[in-house]
């Protein structure tokens, strides 16, 4: 799973709002999937915590708590479905580089936006 932090779009207000929602949806789901990896693969880079920090800064008032929870649950469900198709070792190995890359991107974002 390739995780990335989209750059802010310069556009008309309605289009910018759409891009903000899309970016926040991706951040919420990517953060939830990384949490799933931390819980099931014992990854310990704190990537989901970093995503939570970014979401709090960039996505306040974009989704209700219920909507954010539903998005997170959807990502975790997808993770569970993928996990069931592999053995644990294969699943974790296949997702390690994406997890590490997401952590580096999150670190960079948090450094640039303290």
Beta strands, then each sheet from edge to edge (+ up, - down):
end
